[in-house]
Amino acid sequence: SSGINAEYGGICGPGVGVTSYSENVGAISLTKVGSKAVIACSGIFMIVISVLGKVGVLFASLPEPIIGGMYIVMFGIIGAVGISNLQFVDLTSSRNIFIIGLSLYLGLAIPAWTADELNSEENSLETGNDEFDALVAVILSSGMIVGGSIACFLDNTLPGTDEERGIASYRLATKAVSNKPLQRKIYAEPLMEKLANRFPVLRRLPFVCHDAE
């Protein structure tokens, strides 16, 4: 859904870069605060900071060790929250261990190799097309894209049961949510809901609310 919204924003022609801040997923899981009102207030607060120079200077004057210490704790906890999403899968399965290990290793190794190649005189990534070279460099430099793509590909191609993949446990956890109207209000997207009501097969997509209204 983030990619679709970013593409839609690009078509509309905004004057700024449009993308999602992936760390927000971990922050929401950690704080348990996902209210749209909080997000709106945070947006207003950031606008105020950008308009009032003295407020921005106040935050810019914070010592770098304080900011660094805050980032160490924040990103460490967010990384742990991300790893905790694996609680639904069977971590005793050799299949899952292979997928997790390979995706983590290549997600770290390929971006490092790409950075070395881009900085070397004999760049093996150059094809003669500057636009294509830039696209490949962006993709291979992102550990999240590389690791996530490999994990998604392997998880959907290597044979495994629903219990191994964590699908059965995830479905049970999803069914435990008692307030279905609130869940639809938060996660349902109006246009996609209309399409899903007309074409029920769309509800199999992970970013579409599974419960019809």
N, CA and C of each residue as an Amber inpcrd file, in Angstrom:
protein
   639
   0.8370000  -1.2020000   0.0000000   0.0000000   0.0000000   0.0000000
   0.8720000   1.2520000   0.0000000   2.0130000   1.1910000   0.6800000
   2.9190000   2.3390000   0.7000000   3.4390000   2.6360000  -0.6970000
   3.8040000   1.5960000  -1.4370000   4.2910000   1.8050000  -2.7940000
   3.2220000   2.3730000  -3.7130000   1.9960000   1.8750000  -3.5670000
   0.8930000   2.3650000  -4.4030000   0.6210000   3.8400000  -4.1050000
   0.5970000   4.1970000  -2.8140000   0.3530000   5.5890000  -2.4460000
   1.4860000   6.5000000  -2.9110000   2.7270000   6.0310000  -2.8200000
   3.8520000   6.8290000  -3.2920000   3.7800000   7.0380000  -4.7990000
   3.3690000   5.9890000  -5.5360000   3.2210000   6.1180000  -6.9860000
   2.0930000   7.0890000  -7.3280000   0.9890000   7.0040000  -6.5980000
  -0.1260000   7.9180000  -6.8270000   0.2820000   9.3600000  -6.5320000
   1.0670000   9.5620000  -5.4490000   1.5470000  10.9000000  -5.1290000
   2.4660000  11.4410000  -6.2100000   3.2990000  10.5600000  -6.7920000
   4.1720000  10.9980000  -7.8720000   3.3930000  11.4040000  -9.1150000
   2.2990000  10.6890000  -9.3970000   1.4680000  11.0440000 -10.5510000
   0.8280000  12.4170000 -10.3580000   0.4350000  12.7200000  -9.1090000
  -0.1770000  14.0140000  -8.8240000   0.8330000  15.1510000  -8.8940000
   2.1200000  14.8510000  -8.8630000   3.1500000  15.8630000  -9.0330000
   3.4120000  16.7360000  -7.8270000   3.6350000  16.1530000  -6.6220000
   3.9620000  16.9980000  -5.4660000   5.3610000  17.5800000  -5.5980000
   5.5910000  18.6710000  -4.9100000   6.8870000  19.3210000  -5.0000000
   7.9350000  18.7460000  -4.0740000   7.5800000  17.7290000  -3.2990000
   8.5140000  17.1140000  -2.3620000   8.5360000  15.6050000  -2.5920000
   9.5650000  14.9590000  -2.0620000   9.6490000  13.5140000  -2.1640000
   8.5630000  12.8380000  -1.3370000   7.9620000  11.8020000  -1.8810000
   6.8700000  11.1010000  -1.1990000   7.3240000   9.6800000  -0.9040000
   7.4310000   9.3610000   0.3540000   7.7830000   8.0010000   0.7490000
   7.3540000   7.7960000   2.1830000   7.3540000   6.5700000   2.6130000
   6.9760000   6.2600000   3.9900000   8.2310000   6.0950000   4.8390000
   8.0870000   6.3250000   6.1190000   9.1910000   6.1580000   7.0640000
   8.9890000   4.8020000   7.7250000   9.7510000   3.8040000   7.2530000
   9.4990000   2.4200000   7.6680000   9.6630000   2.2160000   9.1620000
  10.4740000   3.0670000   9.8230000  10.6670000   2.9110000  11.2670000
   9.3840000   3.1800000  12.0450000   8.4180000   3.8710000  11.4070000
   7.1560000   4.1370000  12.0980000   6.4130000   2.8530000  12.4370000
   6.6100000   1.8230000  11.6220000   5.9500000   0.5490000  11.8990000
   6.4120000  -0.0070000  13.2420000   7.7290000   0.0350000  13.4650000
   8.2600000  -0.4260000  14.7400000   7.8680000   0.4780000  15.8830000
   7.8010000   1.8040000  15.6160000   7.4110000   2.7410000  16.6750000
   5.9760000   2.5120000  17.1110000   5.0980000   2.2390000  16.1520000
   3.6910000   1.9700000  16.4930000   3.5710000   0.6750000  17.2720000
   4.3240000  -0.3420000  16.8710000   4.2910000  -1.6090000  17.6070000
   4.8220000  -1.4450000  19.0240000   5.7700000  -0.5340000  19.1950000
   6.3740000  -0.3310000  20.5070000   5.4850000   0.5030000  21.4220000
   4.9560000   1.6140000  20.9030000   4.1730000   2.5380000  21.7320000
   2.6970000   2.1700000  21.8030000   2.2280000   1.3240000  20.8700000
   0.8080000   0.9520000  20.7890000  -0.0750000   2.1580000  20.4760000
   0.5110000   3.1810000  19.8850000  -0.2350000   4.3790000  19.5080000
  -0.2730000   4.4620000  17.9900000  -1.4340000   4.2590000  17.4130000
  -1.5950000   4.3380000  15.9670000  -2.7520000   5.2240000  15.5660000
  -3.1470000   6.1260000  16.4520000  -4.2880000   6.9960000  16.1860000
  -3.9610000   7.9880000  15.0710000  -4.9230000   8.2090000  14.1860000
  -4.7420000   9.1850000  13.1240000  -4.6420000  10.5920000  13.6980000
  -5.2940000  10.8450000  14.8410000  -5.2250000  12.1680000  15.4590000
  -3.8010000  12.4850000  15.9100000  -3.1010000  11.4730000  16.4300000
  -1.7140000  11.6780000  16.8530000  -0.8410000  12.0040000  15.6460000
  -1.0610000  11.2950000  14.5420000  -0.2790000  11.5550000  13.3330000
  -0.5620000  12.9610000  12.8120000  -1.8320000  13.3840000  12.8380000
  -2.1800000  14.7300000  12.3750000  -1.5440000  15.8010000  13.2590000
  -1.5850000  15.5960000  14.5650000  -0.9650000  16.5570000  15.4900000
   0.5480000  16.6200000  15.2950000   1.1580000  15.4760000  15.0230000
   2.6020000  15.4540000  14.7780000   2.9370000  16.2200000  13.5040000
   2.0950000  16.0670000  12.4730000   2.3090000  16.8140000  11.2400000
   2.2040000  18.3120000  11.4540000   1.2040000  18.7270000  12.2280000
   1.0480000  20.1540000  12.5390000   2.2560000  20.6590000  13.3270000
   2.7250000  19.8450000  14.2630000   3.8800000  20.2260000  15.0760000
   5.1240000  20.4150000  14.2100000   5.3180000  19.5350000  13.2290000
   6.4780000  19.6630000  12.3450000   6.3580000  20.8830000  11.4500000
   5.1320000  21.2110000  11.0240000   4.9350000  22.4190000  10.2200000
   5.2940000  23.6550000  11.0360000   4.8740000  23.6700000  12.3080000
   5.1750000  24.8050000  13.1760000   6.6840000  24.9560000  13.3500000
   7.3750000  23.8290000  13.5410000   8.8310000  23.8680000  13.7090000
   9.5080000  24.4200000  12.4600000   9.0070000  24.0300000  11.2770000
   9.6280000  24.4970000  10.0340000   9.3630000  25.9710000   9.7760000
   8.2290000  26.4940000  10.2770000   7.8870000  27.9020000  10.0540000
   8.5870000  28.8070000  11.0600000   8.5880000  28.3910000  12.3220000
   9.2090000  29.2010000  13.3760000  10.6730000  28.8190000  13.5080000
  11.5370000  29.6880000  13.0620000  12.9610000  29.3830000  13.0510000
  13.5490000  29.1580000  14.4200000  13.0960000  29.9100000  15.4240000
  13.6700000  29.7760000  16.7630000  13.3690000  28.4000000  17.3650000
  12.2000000  27.8590000  17.0490000  11.8750000  26.5200000  17.5540000
  12.7810000  25.4850000  16.9000000  13.0150000  25.6280000  15.6110000
  13.9130000  24.7140000  14.9230000  15.3360000  24.8000000  15.4500000
  15.7720000  26.0260000  15.7670000  17.1210000  26.2120000  16.3240000
  17.2470000  25.5310000  17.6760000  16.1610000  25.5360000  18.4480000
  16.1840000  24.8780000  19.7500000  16.4790000  23.3930000  19.6110000
  15.8330000  22.7380000  18.6570000  16.0800000  21.3110000  18.4570000
  17.4410000  21.0790000  17.8010000  17.8430000  22.0060000  16.9280000
  19.1450000  21.8510000  16.2690000  20.3010000  22.0480000  17.2350000
  20.0450000  22.7260000  18.3480000  21.1100000  22.9850000  19.3210000
  21.3560000  21.8200000  20.2720000  20.5550000  20.7650000  20.1630000
  20.7750000  19.5940000  21.0220000  22.1430000  18.9820000  20.7180000
  22.9110000  18.6420000  21.7330000  24.2430000  18.0490000  21.4990000
  24.1470000  16.7380000  20.7300000  25.1080000  16.5070000  19.8600000
  25.1050000  15.2970000  19.0420000  25.1680000  14.0150000  19.8740000
  25.9100000  13.9670000  21.0010000  25.8910000  12.7350000  21.8110000
  24.4930000  12.3700000  22.3170000  23.6770000  13.3830000  22.6380000
  22.3090000  13.1060000  23.1080000  21.4830000  12.5150000  21.9730000
  21.6000000  13.1160000  20.7920000  20.8570000  12.6010000  19.6400000
  21.3410000  11.2060000  19.2710000  22.6600000  11.0010000  19.3150000
  23.1990000   9.6790000  19.0070000  22.7370000   8.6180000  19.9850000
  22.7490000   8.9650000  21.2890000  22.2610000   8.0140000  22.2850000
  20.7970000   7.6920000  22.1030000  20.0110000   8.6930000  21.7430000
  18.5840000   8.4640000  21.5030000  18.3710000   7.5450000  20.3070000
  19.1630000   7.7530000  19.2360000  19.0310000   6.9060000  18.0620000
  19.4620000   5.4700000  18.3420000  20.4930000   5.3120000  19.1610000
  20.9470000   3.9630000  19.4880000  19.8280000   3.1700000  20.1650000
  19.1890000   3.7900000  21.1410000  18.1030000   3.1120000  21.8520000
  16.9010000   2.9010000  20.9370000  16.5350000   3.9640000  20.1850000
  15.3290000   3.8910000  19.3620000  15.4520000   2.8330000  18.2740000
  16.5300000   2.8750000  17.4960000  16.6720000   1.9250000  16.3960000
  16.9520000   0.5180000  16.9080000  17.6030000   0.4050000  18.0790000
  17.7890000  -0.9180000  18.6630000  16.4640000  -1.5570000  19.0290000
  15.5860000  -0.7710000  19.6570000  14.2750000  -1.2980000  20.0400000
  13.4240000  -1.5810000  18.8080000  13.4790000  -0.6730000  17.8200000
  12.7000000  -0.8890000  16.5950000  13.1650000  -2.1500000  15.8750000
  14.4890000  -2.3830000  15.8430000  14.9820000  -3.6140000  15.2380000
  14.4990000  -4.8530000  15.9730000  14.4640000  -4.7730000  17.3180000
  13.9700000  -5.9130000  18.1020000  12.4820000  -6.1400000  17.8620000
  11.7310000  -5.0380000  17.7180000  10.2970000  -5.1720000  17.4270000
  10.0890000  -5.8300000  16.0670000  10.9390000  -5.4590000  15.0980000
  10.8320000  -6.0820000  13.7860000  11.1230000  -7.5770000  13.8380000
  12.1460000  -7.9590000  14.5960000  12.4740000  -9.3790000  14.7230000
  11.3650000 -10.1330000  15.4500000  10.6760000  -9.4370000  16.3730000
   9.5980000 -10.1000000  17.1200000   8.4370000 -10.5100000  16.2270000
   8.3620000  -9.9500000  15.0110000   7.3060000 -10.3630000  14.0800000
   7.4740000 -11.8100000  13.6450000   8.6680000 -12.3700000  13.8740000
   8.9110000 -13.7730000  13.5220000   8.3480000 -14.7260000  14.5660000
   7.6660000 -14.1950000  15.5810000   7.1340000 -15.0640000  16.6320000
   6.0750000 -16.0270000  16.1060000   5.4690000 -15.6970000  14.9740000
   4.4190000 -16.5640000  14.4460000   4.9750000 -17.7590000  13.6800000
   6.2090000 -17.6660000  13.1850000   6.7630000 -18.7410000  12.3690000
   7.4240000 -19.7840000  13.2650000   7.6420000 -20.9550000  12.6890000
   8.2940000 -22.0510000  13.4090000   9.8110000 -21.8960000  13.2480000
  10.4680000 -21.3920000  14.2920000  11.9000000 -21.1530000  14.2190000
  12.7240000 -22.4240000  14.4240000  12.0750000 -23.5470000  14.6380000
  12.7930000 -24.8210000  14.6960000  12.8460000 -25.4990000  13.3300000
  12.1640000 -24.9260000  12.3510000  12.1330000 -25.4930000  11.0060000
  13.3940000 -25.1010000  10.2460000  14.0440000 -26.0790000   9.6450000
  15.2490000 -25.7910000   8.8650000  14.9270000 -24.9210000   7.6600000
  13.7270000 -25.0540000   7.1400000  13.3060000 -24.2100000   6.0150000
  13.3150000 -22.7490000   6.4020000  12.6930000 -22.4240000   7.5370000
  12.6100000 -21.0400000   7.9750000  13.9820000 -20.4940000   8.3810000
  14.7900000 -21.3300000   9.0160000  16.1300000 -20.8910000   9.4030000
  16.9500000 -20.5410000   8.1640000  16.8170000 -21.3600000   7.1060000
  17.5300000 -21.0900000   5.8570000  17.0840000 -19.7670000   5.2440000
  15.7710000 -19.5280000   5.2080000  15.2410000 -18.2950000   4.5990000
  15.6910000 -17.0710000   5.3980000  15.5500000 -17.1360000   6.7180000
  15.9090000 -15.9900000   7.5600000  17.4040000 -15.6970000   7.4730000
  18.2170000 -16.7450000   7.5810000  19.6540000 -16.5510000   7.5460000
  20.1400000 -16.0140000   6.2090000  19.6420000 -16.5850000   5.1060000
  20.0900000 -16.1580000   3.7830000  19.6520000 -14.7230000   3.4870000
  18.4150000 -14.3920000   3.8280000  17.9210000 -13.0410000   3.5450000
  18.6460000 -12.0000000   4.3910000  18.9370000 -12.3130000   5.6490000
  19.6780000 -11.3740000   6.4910000  21.1120000 -11.1810000   5.9820000
  21.7630000 -12.2750000   5.6280000  23.1500000 -12.1790000   5.1700000
  23.2510000 -11.4070000   3.8560000  22.4160000 -11.7650000   2.8870000
  22.4720000 -11.0730000   1.6000000  21.9750000  -9.6360000   1.7200000
  21.0400000  -9.3840000   2.6510000  20.5750000  -8.0190000   2.8700000
  21.6590000  -7.1200000   3.4230000  22.6760000  -7.6960000   4.0680000
  23.8170000  -6.9270000   4.5570000  24.9900000  -6.9480000   3.5700000
  25.1910000  -8.0920000   2.9150000  26.3710000  -8.2530000   2.0620000
  26.2230000  -7.5320000   0.7240000  25.0710000  -7.6520000   0.0810000
  24.9160000  -7.0580000  -1.2560000  25.0090000  -5.5340000  -1.2230000
  24.3540000  -4.8230000  -0.2780000  24.5520000  -3.3660000  -0.2380000
  26.0000000  -2.9590000   0.0210000  26.7050000  -3.7230000   0.8670000
  28.1160000  -3.4170000   1.1220000  28.9440000  -3.6230000  -0.1410000
  28.6760000  -4.7140000  -0.8700000  29.3820000  -4.9630000  -2.1280000
  29.0590000  -3.8860000  -3.1560000  27.7940000  -3.4620000  -3.1990000
  27.3910000  -2.4170000  -4.1440000  28.1050000  -1.1080000  -3.8530000
  28.2310000  -0.7600000  -2.5670000  28.9390000   0.4700000  -2.2050000
  30.3990000   0.4070000  -2.6260000  31.0370000  -0.7510000  -2.4670000
  32.4390000  -0.9010000  -2.8890000  32.5750000  -0.7740000  -4.4050000
  31.6060000  -1.3560000  -5.1310000  31.6620000  -1.2910000  -6.5880000
  31.4580000   0.1310000  -7.0940000  30.5440000   0.8640000  -6.4790000
  30.2760000   2.2310000  -6.9150000  31.4630000   3.1450000  -6.6590000
  32.2570000   2.8230000  -5.6380000  33.4140000   3.6530000  -5.3000000
  34.6990000   3.2010000  -5.9890000  34.6460000   2.0850000  -6.6740000
  35.8440000   1.5710000  -7.3350000  35.9460000   2.1270000  -8.7600000
  37.1660000   2.1160000  -9.2920000  37.3790000   2.6070000 -10.6570000
  36.7850000   1.6550000 -11.6870000  36.8900000   0.3500000 -11.4510000
  36.3170000  -0.6400000 -12.3560000  34.9500000  -1.0630000 -11.8120000
  33.9510000  -0.2800000 -12.1400000  32.5940000  -0.5250000 -11.6480000
  31.9120000  -1.5570000 -12.5340000  31.6880000  -2.7520000 -11.9960000
  31.0500000  -3.8110000 -12.7770000  29.5570000  -3.6050000 -12.9500000
  28.9970000  -2.5940000 -12.2700000  27.5560000  -2.3260000 -12.3790000
  27.2310000  -1.3830000 -13.5260000  28.2310000  -0.8070000 -14.1670000
  27.9850000   0.1190000 -15.2600000  27.5990000  -0.6430000 -16.5270000
  26.4810000  -0.2330000 -17.1360000  26.0030000  -0.8590000 -18.3660000
  26.0430000   0.0970000 -19.5560000  26.3360000   1.3680000 -19.2900000
  26.3260000   2.3600000 -20.3550000  25.0800000   3.2080000 -20.3660000
  24.0480000   2.7580000 -19.6570000  22.8040000   3.5170000 -19.5390000
  22.7550000   4.1230000 -18.1420000  22.8910000   5.4440000 -18.0620000
  22.9850000   6.1040000 -16.7590000  21.7150000   5.9160000 -15.9320000
  20.5360000   5.9880000 -16.5720000  19.2820000   5.8490000 -15.8260000
  19.1480000   4.4400000 -15.2480000  19.4700000   3.4410000 -16.0660000
  19.3770000   2.0590000 -15.5870000  20.4080000   1.7860000 -14.5040000
  21.6130000   2.3240000 -14.6610000  22.6570000   2.1430000 -13.6470000
  22.2340000   2.7520000 -12.3150000  21.6050000   3.9400000 -12.3670000
  21.1500000   4.5890000 -11.1360000  20.0590000   3.7720000 -10.4640000
  19.1480000   3.2000000 -11.2800000  18.0720000   2.3760000 -10.7230000
  18.6260000   1.1420000 -10.0360000  19.5600000   0.4560000 -10.6940000
  20.1590000  -0.7530000 -10.1120000  20.9260000  -0.4160000  -8.8410000
  21.6280000   0.7170000  -8.8520000  22.3950000   1.1130000  -7.6700000
  21.4810000   1.3970000  -6.4890000  20.3490000   2.0370000  -6.7340000
  19.4030000   2.3370000  -5.6430000  18.8300000   1.0510000  -5.0610000
  18.4550000   0.1230000  -5.9270000  17.8460000  -1.1260000  -5.4640000
  18.8510000  -1.9710000  -4.6820000  20.0530000  -2.1350000  -5.2350000
  21.0430000  -2.9910000  -4.5870000  21.6730000  -2.3430000  -3.3640000
  21.5200000  -1.0320000  -3.2130000  22.0900000  -0.3520000  -2.0470000
  21.1670000  -0.3960000  -0.8450000  19.9340000  -0.8180000  -1.0400000
  18.9670000  -0.8820000   0.0550000  18.9150000  -2.2970000   0.6180000
  19.3870000  -2.4550000   1.8410000  19.3350000  -3.7780000   2.4650000
  17.9100000  -4.2430000   2.6910000  16.9970000  -3.3080000   2.9270000
  15.6030000  -3.6730000   3.1570000  14.9780000  -4.2630000   1.8990000
  15.2770000  -3.6540000   0.7370000  14.7330000  -4.1650000  -0.5220000
  15.3330000  -5.5260000  -0.8520000  16.6570000  -5.6330000  -0.7290000
  17.3290000  -6.8830000  -1.0820000  16.8930000  -8.0180000  -0.1620000
  17.0080000  -7.7990000   1.1460000  16.6420000  -8.8500000   2.0940000
  15.1700000  -9.1910000   2.0480000  14.3170000  -8.1760000   1.9740000
  12.8770000  -8.4190000   1.9330000  12.4540000  -9.1500000   0.6790000
  13.0360000  -8.7810000  -0.4710000  12.6830000  -9.4430000  -1.7280000
  13.1110000 -10.9050000  -1.7220000  14.3160000 -11.1710000  -1.2160000
  14.7960000 -12.5540000  -1.1670000  13.9480000 -13.3830000  -0.2170000
  13.6250000 -12.8260000   0.9570000  12.8070000 -13.5630000   1.9250000
  11.4100000 -13.8310000   1.3640000  10.8190000 -12.8330000   0.7020000
   9.4830000 -13.0040000   0.1210000   9.5000000 -14.0560000  -0.9820000
  10.5310000 -14.0180000  -1.8270000  10.6280000 -14.9860000  -2.9210000
  10.7940000 -16.4040000  -2.3870000  11.7030000 -16.5840000  -1.4500000
  11.9540000 -17.9240000  -0.9270000  10.7570000 -18.4580000  -0.1400000
  10.0950000 -17.5830000   0.6350000   8.9700000 -18.0370000   1.4430000
   7.8000000 -18.4820000   0.5820000   7.6880000 -17.9130000  -0.6190000
   6.5780000 -18.2670000  -1.4960000   6.9320000 -19.3110000  -2.5340000
   8.1860000 -19.7340000  -2.5780000   8.5870000 -20.7590000  -3.5350000
   8.9970000 -22.0630000  -2.8600000   9.6430000 -21.9900000  -1.7080000
  10.0210000 -23.2160000  -1.0010000   8.7920000 -23.8320000  -0.3440000
   8.6050000 -25.1360000  -0.4940000   7.4210000 -25.7740000   0.1080000
   7.4590000 -25.7190000   1.6300000   6.2950000 -25.4560000   2.1990000
   6.1780000 -25.3810000   3.6540000   4.7280000 -25.3370000   4.0690000
   4.4310000 -25.8440000   5.2450000   3.0590000 -25.8490000   5.7390000
   2.6880000 -24.4690000   6.2970000   1.3880000 -24.2740000   6.4890000
   0.9140000 -23.0170000   7.0680000   1.4490000 -22.8340000   8.4790000
   1.6290000 -23.9410000   9.2070000   2.1790000 -23.8500000  10.5670000
   3.6330000 -23.3960000  10.5310000   4.3990000 -23.9230000   9.5720000
   5.7960000 -23.5130000   9.4500000   5.9110000 -22.0410000   9.0910000
   5.1120000 -21.5940000   8.1630000   5.1920000 -20.2190000   7.6670000
   4.5710000 -19.2130000   8.6340000   3.8690000 -19.7000000   9.6510000
   3.2620000 -18.8010000  10.6230000   1.9100000 -18.2800000  10.2110000
   1.3930000 -18.7670000   9.0870000   0.0970000 -18.2800000   8.6130000
  -1.0240000 -18.7060000   9.5530000  -0.9630000 -19.9520000  10.0370000
  -2.0110000 -20.4440000  10.9370000  -2.0450000 -19.6400000  12.2370000
  -0.8600000 -19.3950000  12.8210000  -0.8040000 -18.6190000  14.0690000
  -1.2500000 -17.1850000  13.8510000  -0.8890000 -16.6140000  12.7030000
  -1.2720000 -15.2290000  12.4200000  -2.7870000 -15.1120000  12.2560000
  -3.3970000 -16.1060000  11.6310000  -4.8540000 -16.0720000  11.4620000
  -5.5570000 -16.1600000  12.8070000  -5.0250000 -16.9890000  13.7020000
  -5.6210000 -17.0850000  15.0370000  -5.4810000 -15.7650000  15.7880000
  -4.3220000 -15.1200000  15.6540000  -4.1210000 -13.8370000  16.3250000
  -5.0260000 -12.7630000  15.7470000  -5.2560000 -12.8200000  14.4240000
  -6.1370000 -11.8450000  13.7890000  -7.5780000 -12.0370000  14.2270000
  -7.9930000 -13.2960000  14.3600000  -9.3650000 -13.5600000  14.7840000
  -9.6120000 -13.1550000  16.2260000  -8.5200000 -13.0190000  16.9890000
  -8.6780000 -12.6450000  18.3960000  -9.0830000 -11.1810000  18.5590000
  -8.9610000 -10.3920000  17.4840000  -9.3670000  -8.9920000  17.5450000
 -10.8920000  -8.9320000  17.5740000 -11.4300000  -8.4400000  18.6730000
 -12.8830000  -8.4670000  18.8630000 -13.5870000  -7.2770000  18.2320000
 -12.9080000  -6.1230000  18.1710000 -13.5430000  -4.9120000  17.6770000
 -13.3360000  -4.8050000  16.1680000 -14.1060000  -5.5700000  15.3940000
 -13.9660000  -5.5680000  13.9480000 -14.3120000  -4.2270000  13.3150000
 -15.3840000  -3.5340000  13.7390000 -15.6610000  -2.2100000  13.1250000
 -14.5210000  -1.2180000  13.2880000 -13.8650000  -1.2220000  14.4820000
 -12.7450000  -0.3180000  14.6990000 -11.5690000  -0.7010000  13.8130000
 -11.3510000  -1.9920000  13.6410000 -10.2570000  -2.4530000  12.7890000
 -10.4790000  -2.0170000  11.3420000 -11.7120000  -2.1240000  10.8550000
 -12.0050000  -1.6840000   9.4960000 -11.8630000  -0.1780000   9.3640000
 -12.2530000   0.5540000  10.4020000 -12.1680000   2.0160000  10.3600000
 -10.7220000   2.4780000  10.2520000  -9.8160000   1.7520000  10.9010000
  -8.4070000   2.1520000  10.9150000  -7.6990000   1.7230000   9.6380000
  -7.9360000   0.4760000   9.1990000  -7.1280000  -0.0860000   8.1270000
  -7.7970000  -0.0710000   6.7600000  -9.1210000   0.0690000   6.7180000
  -9.8020000   0.0070000   5.4310000  -9.5550000   1.2790000   4.6300000
  -9.2880000   1.1100000   3.3410000  -9.0960000   2.2390000   2.4300000
 -10.3400000   2.3270000   1.5510000 -11.0010000   3.4910000   1.4880000
 -12.3270000   3.5880000   0.8270000 -12.3480000   3.0710000  -0.5990000
 -11.4000000   3.5100000  -1.4410000 -11.4150000   3.0860000  -2.8360000
 -11.1810000   1.5920000  -2.9670000 -10.2050000   1.0670000  -2.1990000
  -9.9230000  -0.3530000  -2.2610000 -11.0800000  -1.1800000  -1.7190000
 -11.8090000  -0.6360000  -0.7360000 -12.9740000  -1.3440000  -0.2030000
 -14.0600000  -1.4870000  -1.2650000 -14.2670000  -0.4420000  -2.0630000
 -15.2620000  -0.5240000  -3.1290000 -14.8810000  -1.5670000  -4.1640000
 -13.5850000  -1.6030000  -4.5110000 -13.1220000  -2.6000000  -5.4650000
 -13.2090000  -4.0050000  -4.8880000 -12.8810000  -4.1410000  -3.5900000
 -12.9120000  -5.4630000  -2.9570000 -14.3430000  -5.9730000  -2.8150000
 -15.2960000  -5.0730000  -2.5750000 -16.6920000  -5.4930000  -2.5070000
 -17.1980000  -5.9740000  -3.8600000 -16.6470000  -5.3860000  -4.9210000
 -17.0530000  -5.7920000  -6.2730000 -16.2930000  -7.0290000  -6.7370000
 -15.0080000  -7.1040000  -6.3550000 -14.1710000  -8.2560000  -6.7100000
 -13.6170000  -8.8620000  -5.4270000 -14.3150000  -9.8040000  -4.7980000
 -13.8970000 -10.3660000  -3.5020000 -12.5080000 -10.9870000  -3.5090000
 -12.0030000 -11.3740000  -4.6770000 -10.6830000 -11.9950000  -4.7230000
  -9.5950000 -11.0160000  -4.2710000  -9.8590000  -9.7140000  -4.3470000
  -8.8830000  -8.7190000  -3.9120000  -8.6230000  -8.7750000  -2.4130000
  -9.5440000  -9.3610000  -1.6550000  -9.3660000  -9.4410000  -0.2060000
  -8.2620000 -10.4190000   0.1790000  -7.7480000 -11.1500000  -0.7840000
  -6.6020000 -12.0170000  -0.5070000  -5.3020000 -11.2210000  -0.4270000
  -5.3240000  -9.9800000  -0.9190000  -4.1300000  -9.1460000  -0.8470000
  -3.8740000  -8.7450000   0.6000000  -2.6000000  -8.6610000   1.0170000
  -2.2910000  -8.4030000   2.4250000  -2.6720000  -7.0080000   2.8980000
  -2.7910000  -6.0330000   1.9780000  -3.1010000  -4.6690000   2.3950000
  -4.5760000  -4.3300000   2.2670000  -5.4250000  -5.3480000   2.0310000
  -6.8710000  -5.1420000   1.9470000  -7.5240000  -5.7660000   3.1590000
  -8.4630000  -5.0390000   3.7740000  -9.1700000  -5.5670000   4.9460000
  -9.9060000  -6.8430000   4.5690000  -9.7070000  -7.9070000   5.3430000
 -10.2550000  -9.2150000   4.9800000 -11.7400000  -9.3210000   5.2900000
 -12.2590000  -8.5080000   6.1870000 -13.6590000  -8.6020000   6.5860000
 -14.4690000  -7.5840000   5.8120000 -15.4630000  -8.0710000   5.1110000
 -16.3500000  -7.1620000   4.3830000 -17.2210000  -6.4160000   5.3620000
 -17.6610000  -5.2270000   4.9620000 -18.4970000  -4.4340000   5.8360000
 -19.8990000  -5.0320000   5.9100000
